[in-house]
Amino acid sequence: MRTLFLIFICMLGSLNTFSQTKKPNIIFILTDDHRWDALGFAGNQIIQTPEMDKLASDGNFFENAFVTTPICAASRASILTGMYERTHGYTFGQGNIKQAYIDQSYPILLKNSGYYIGFFGKFGVNYPGFDQLFDVGESYDRNGAFNDRRGYFFKMIDQDTVHLTRYTGQKAIDFIRESPKEKPFMLSLSFSAPHAHDPAEKQYFWSPEYDTMYQDLVIPEPLMKEDSYFQAQPEYVRTGENRTRWYWRFDTPEKYQHSVKGYYRMISEVDAEIGKIRKALEEKGLAENTVIILMGDNGYFLGERQLAGKWLMYDNSLRVPLIVFDPREKGGKRVDSFALNVDVPSTISNLAGVKSPKSWQGISLISPKLSQRKEFLTEHLWQTPIIPPSEAIRTEHWKYFRYINDPKHEELYDLSVDPLEMNNLAENPAYQAVLKDLRQRMEKKIEDYLEDKIDFDKADQS
């Protein structure tokens, strides 16, 4: 009997070891143009996002999450490769992303380590080998051939045309149901929502069942809507794409109410799909071993400074929602450390128990090292006449930025007393030492990331 008891104890120990070392499934959800405060858990009293709120309350909610480049193409390349735009060099108009960077992307890393890999939605990076990156996947976005609701309604489920958000949700559910039992999976979901459909007059489109959501509410006017904040912008901002899209979406009270309600409805629709996805995990018995990461690809202006879109170095453009929900860990944490889009691949590899390439420039969001980050670089390097390229450094206390083609125009904000970035201190004599110090620190970071680009071929490929 004593021998049998000892064998039983050993078996229990073996089972416990197995449960602790079993690799988790990972779902990474990326939303498009989703600003940080368009989330109930972030304090928004209007938007309804119960599923995202539950993920946040049961997981880790990153209160200071930012993208390093506030535009979809470069931000998605940074998420894919774990590198700054300054290093990977990819944005619009640059052709295909270079193979050397794809070779160290998170899909390749996890696929080679035995994960079953899937992707559905907006890939957002030009790469001809998409089909080889994933075991199963489909790349699609809004249909630019249509200048009406068909931009979002062109995919079909069971012979019915559905909104892209519903289509992406169903592809995720099918992936979960059909994933092999002998492998962990890593699923990337990239919703096109809540991005406006730019060619369309009405801009925002959602499924009919969301028509009445927010219908009887009056959305408060945007902060900093006064003309003085717009006139403070340099001429190339006042006449650029941020202003053009403001005319499309926000230049009358009627457009503003329609657009913000539409934006919220589209986020609420994504939220509902997350609930369906989690139910599919429960039905297959995978919910307790599936980590869910949720992030926006860049921030968004909702009429502040009489602007729309993103692209600029204000927090409206840069700040995004970010949640890591791990059912195996005790959640309910609000993390105030700086968290970046380049951290996502390091987090995925950390969760999967796979060594990150040395070329990656992020920090795992579940690493204690994250709290050591006290400043970071942001940049928008695309040279196009309608959007001025710019670069910035942000610390816990300060933000400094300049426009690359007009470096004499500088802006400096004391975020400790001016979180909305209302009072530009760049020309104030009392702050010239701070400005000079931040400028030099930013330029040093730029040199470092450029050096990483030059030395990439020498980087550790393991």
N, C-alpha and C positions, 0 to 999 in steps of 0.2 A: 504493500500500500504506500509506504514511504517513497519507493522508487516511482510509482505511478504519479504520486503527487508532485514530485520534482519534475517529471516529464511534462506534466500539465502546466506547471509554472513556467518552464522553458518555452512551451508553445505559446503561452500568453505573451511572454516577452518578445517572441519572434513576430507575433501578429502586431504588437504595438510598434515595433521597429519598422515593420512594413508600412503601417499606416502613416508614420511620421516621414518616411522617405519617399512615399508615392508622389510622383510629380503631379502638380495640379494642372487642370485645364485652364486656359486663359482666354478671355474675350476682351478685346480692345475696341471700344466704341468711340468713334470720332464724329463729331457734329460739325457743321459748316457755318461759319460766321456766328458762332454761339458765344456771346459775351458773358463775362463772369457772373453778372448779377441777374441773368435771365434764368433764375432757378429759385424755387421757393426756399430751399435750405439756406441760400445766400442772403435771405432777408427780403426778397421780392414778395410783396403782399398781394400781387395780382395774379401772376402766372401760376398755373396749376401743374406741378411736376411731382406727383406723389411717389412715383417709382424712383426717380433720381434722388429725391429727398430721402427715401428709405436707404438707398445705397450709401448716401452721404452719412446718414445718422448711424448706420451699422458698420461703416468702414472708416477710412481716413479721408477727410475733406481738406484740401489744400487751399487755404485762404489767400495765398499769394502765389498764384500760378500764372505763368506768362508764356507767350511764344517768343522765340528769338527773332522771328521775322513775321510781320503781320500781313501775310498774303498766303493764299492757299498753296500755290505750287512750291515755293521755297519752304514753307512750314512743313508740308507733307514730306518733302525730301529730307528735312531734318529729323522728322519722326522716323522715317524709314532707315536712315543711316546713322543717327545719333550724332550728327555733326552740324555745325553752324553753316549758314549760307556762305559765309566768307571762305569756308573750307571746301564744301562739296560743289559750290559754284553753280548750283542749279536754280533757275527760276524760269519765268515765262521767256520765250524767245531764245532759249539757249540750246535748242535741239534736244537730244536724248540725254538723260543722266548718264554719267560715265560708268562703265561696267565695273571698274575698280571699287566704286562706292557701293554698288549693288552687291558685290561679292561679300561685303561685310555688313549687309543689312540684316535686320532681325528675322525676316522669313527664312533666309538662307541658313542663318545660325541655328534656328530651332528645327528646321527641316533636317539638317544634318545630324542633329542630336536625337532624332527619333520621334519628333512631334508630327502629327497630322495637321497640315496647314491649310487654312481657308481664307478667302477674302471676297467680300461682296460690297459693291458700291463705288464711290468716287475714288479712284486711285490717285488721280491728280498729278501724276509724274509721268512724263513721256519715257516709256521704256518698252521696246519691242518684245522683250522676253517675259512679259507678264505671266503667260500661261505656264512657264517653267518655274516661276517663283513659288507657286502654290499647288498643293495636291488637287484642290478644287477651288474655282473662283470665277468671278465675272466682274469686269470693270465697266461701269456705266455712270453717267451723270445726267443732268437735265438735258433735254433734247433741244439744241439750239436751232433746229430746223423750224421750230414753231415759235411764234411770237404771242402765244396765248397759253391757256391752261394745259395744253398738250405738252408743254415743256416738262411738266411734272407727271402727266397722265399719258404714258405711252407703253408701259410695261403691263403684261397680262398674267393673271393667275386664274387657271381654270376657265379660260376664254373670256374673262372679265378684265377690263382695263382698270388698273388700280394706281393709286398714288405711289410715287417712288419709295416713300417711307414704308408703306405697307409691303411693297415688293421686297425691300431689303430685310424687313423683319421676317417675312416668310422664308427667304433664302437662309436666314440664320437658323430658324426653327428646323428646316429641312436638313441643314448641315448637322445640327445637334442630334437629330433622330438617326441620321445615317452614318455618323462618325464611327470608326472601328473601335470595338471594345478593348482591343489589345494595345492601343496607343493613346497617350494624352493628346489633346488637340489645342491648337492656338488659332482662334478665329478673329480676324480683323473685320469690323463693320464700319463702313464709312458712309454715313447718311448725307445726302445732298442738302437736306433741310438743316436749318431754316434759311438757307441762302435764297435771296430773291431770284426770280427768273428775269434776268435783266432785259431781254428783248420785249417783254410783255408790258402792256400799259398798267395792268393791275399789280404786277410785281410778285405778289405773294399768293400761293395757292395751297389748299389743304383739302382733305377728304370731306365730303358733304356732312358727315356726322359731327364735324366740328364747327359747323356754321353758326350755331347759337352760343358757342363758348365765348365769353367776354363781350357778348353782343350788347348787353345793357350797361356796360361800364364805360366810364369816360377816362381814358388814359391821361394821366397828368402830363403837362407840357415838359419838354426836356430841360434839364439843367443847362445853364450857360447858353440860353437861346438868344440872349440879347445881341444886338448888332455889333456891340463893341468887341465881343469875343471873335466874331467873324472878321471884323476889320483889322484886328491885331495880327491876322495871318499874313504872311508874305503873298505877293501878287500871284505867284505860281500855285499856291494852295487855293486862293480865292477863285481862280479860274480853272482849276484842275478837276480831276474826276471825283474828288470828294464833294465838290459843289454840284457837279453835274448830276450825280446820283441823289443828292438832296432834293433837287428839283423833281426827279422822278418819284420820290417817296414821301417827302416831308414838307414841301413848300406851302401847303395849305392845311388848315385844320382837318379837312376831310381826308386828305391823303395821309396825314400823320396818324389819325385814328385807324384808318384801314390798314396801314402798313404795320404799325406796332401790334395791333390785334392779330394780324395775319402772321407776323413773326412769332408771337406767343402761341398761336394755334398750332403752328408747324412744330414748335418745340414740344408742345403737349402731345402731339401725335407721335413723335419719336418716343416720348416718355411711355405712352401706352404700349408701343412695340417692345420696349424693354421689359415691361410686365409680362408680355406673352413669351418672350425669350426665357425669362426666369422660370416661368411655368413649365416650358419644355425641358429645362434642366432638371426640374423636380420630377417630372414624369419619367425621365430616364435614370433617375437616381444619381445625378451628377452635381446637384446644386451645392452639396457640402464640400466639393473639391474643385470648384470652378471660381477663379478670381476674375472679377470684372473691373476693368479700368475705363473710365469715361473722361473725355477731354474735348474741348473745342479747338478747331484748327487755327483760329485767330479771334481777336475781339471784334468790336463793331460799334460804329456811331449810330445812335438812334436820334439824330437831330441835334446833339450837343454841338455848340459852336457853329450851328447852321451847316453841318456837314453830315455826310453819309459815308458808308463803306468802311474801310480800315486803312492800312498802309502807313499811317503816320506814327510818330513816336509817343503819342499820348497813351495813357493807360486804357482809354476806350478801345484802342486798336490792339493792345498787347495783352490785356488781362482776360483769362478764360476760366471756365469751370474745370476742375480736376478732382476726380474721386478714384480712390483705390479701395475696392471692397474685397476682402479676403475672408471667406466664411470660416477659415481655420484659425483665425486670430480674433482676439477681442477688439472690437471697433469702437466707434463713438469718439474718435479723436479729431480735433481741429488742429491742423499743422500750420504754423505760421512761417516756416522756412520758405525761402524762394524755391519754387519748383518750375521746371521749364519743359518745353516740348522735347528737347534733346535728351531728357531724362527717361522718356518712355522706353526706348530699346533696352537701356541698362536695367530698368525695372523688370521688363519681360524676361531678360536673360537671367536675372537674379532669381525670379520666381521659378524659372525652369531649371535652376541649378546648373547653368551653362556659363562658362567664362566669357566675359565681354572682350571684344577686340580692344587693344590699346588705343586704336584710332578714335574710338568713341569719346565724345567730349562731355557727356552727361554724367549724372550721378543717380544711382538707383533711388527711387522714391521711398524705398523701405530701408535704406541705409542710414545709420547714424551720421554719416559724413554729410548728409544733406544740410544739416544745421550749420555746417561750417561755411556755406556759401553766403557771403555778405554783399555781393554785387554781381552784376552780369551785364553782358553786352546785348544790345538789340540792334537790328539793322534791316534795311530794305534797299537792296542794291540794284534792282531792275531799272535800267535806263530807258525810260519811256517819256515822251513829252507831256503826258497827261497826269503823271504821278511823280512828284519830286523824290528822288532817292535820299535816304537819311540814315543816320546812325546815332546811337545813344548809349549811355551807361546809366544804370539805375542801382542805387544803393538803398539801404533801409531808410536813409534820411533824405537823399538827394536824387534828382534826375537832371542830367545834362544831355542835350542833343543839338545836332547841327544838320544842315542840309548839305549833301555831298557836293552838289554843283554850285552851292552858295555858302561856303564855310563861314563867311562873316556873319551870317544870320545864326545866332546861337540862342538857345533857351535854357534856363536854369530854374528849377523849382525846389523849394524846401517842402518836401512831402510831409514832414512832421507837423506842419501847421497849414499846409495847402495841398491836401490830397487830390483835389480836383484840378490842380495845375492851372490856377487862375492868374497868379502873379509872377510874371517872368522877371527874374532877378539878374539876368545876364548883363545888363548895362548898369546895374547898381554898384557903385564903387566899393561898398562895404563887402561885396561878395566876390571880388575879382580873384582872391587867393583860392577860394573854393572852386570857382569856375576853371581856373588854370590847372588845379590839381586833378579835377575830374577829367578835363580834356586830355591830360597826359596819361591818366590811368586808362582811359578809353583807347587811346592810340596804342598803348602797350598791349592791350587785349587784341586789338586788330592785328598787330604784328605777330602775336602768338598764333592766331588762327590762320593767318597767311603762311606762317612757317609750317604749320601742320599740313597745309595744302601742298606746299613745295616738297615736304618730306614724306608725303603719303605713301609713295612707292616703297619707302623703307619701313613703313609701319608694320607692326606685328600682325601677321595674317591669321594667327591662331584664334 
